[in-house]
Amino acid sequence: MGKQEQIILVNEQGELIGTQEKYAAHTPHTPLHLAFSCWIFNQHGQLLMTRRALSKKAWPGVWTNSVCGHPQPGEATEEAIIRRCFFEIGARISAITPVLPDFRYRATDASGIVENEICPVYAARVHTEIQPNPDEVMETQWIELDDLFRALSAAPWAFSPWIVEEAAGASEQLRQFAARAKQ
């Protein structure tokens, strides 16, 4: 992506308090910061699942939703989603829609790295073929949403902790978006 990415630090009320370099910030004591999560659907209403590259600092090799990232200083969340979708999966998207705007989570991966994010969740529609960036994504799979929900219920440990929580909080909104994506 060229320059080093920053994360936008916030206090408990969500007010901006500074920035920090992304990789330096993600430690066992990661400060609260802004992020986003996006679930991308194709024209058949299927969700793009991605498996995080083994080189990722946190949750390497774990299956998760389509794209996640951090808005940069001065960047609108929708612009950040478009940027990360192109960087991570080489795709152009549209119809970016908030499905869980107040989502927040804190989770610790097996290495002790913590995610601590105010992370609104969006859905979007893909309009181009995907071309995953191997530094970000090691595998992809298009899946029916209800099949994913069953898998999350049966084996939540096999997925990123945020996808499990996001699915629980936005299942109806995601189903509605998937149905509209087919039209």
C-alpha positions, 0 to 999 in steps of 0.5 A: 500500500506504499506508506505505512498505515495508521490506526485512529485511536479513540477514547471510550466515547469514540472521540479521536485522541490520536494515531499510531502505526498499525503494526506497532499498535497491535500488541497484547495491549492494543489501544481502542481504535477505529476499524471496519468490517465488510461482507461482500456479496455476488449477484447470486447473493453468496458471501465471499469468505476469505482465509487470512494469509499465514503472514498476518500478525493476528489470526493468521490462516483463520476464515473470516468475512470478506474484508476488514481494515482501518480508515486512515486519518481524513478518510471516510469509512466508505472510501476506506472500504473501497480502498481495502477491497481493491487492495485485499481482493482486487475487486470493485464494489458498490452499494456499501450499506451499514448493517451493524453500525455500532459494533465494537469488540475486543478479542485476543488471538492465540499469540496474545495479540489483541484487537480492540475496535469500534468496528462498524459492519457493512455489506457491499456488492462486488462487480468485478472478478476477485483477485486476492492479494496473497499477502492478505488472503490465502484462500477464498470461498463463495458461500450461501449465508445460511450455510455460514450461519450453520457453520458458525453455530456448529464450530465458532472456534474455526472462524475469526471472533469478529465474524461470529459476533457480527453474524449474531448481531446482523443476521437479518440485515445480512439476509436482506442484503443478500436477497437484494444482491440477487435482484 
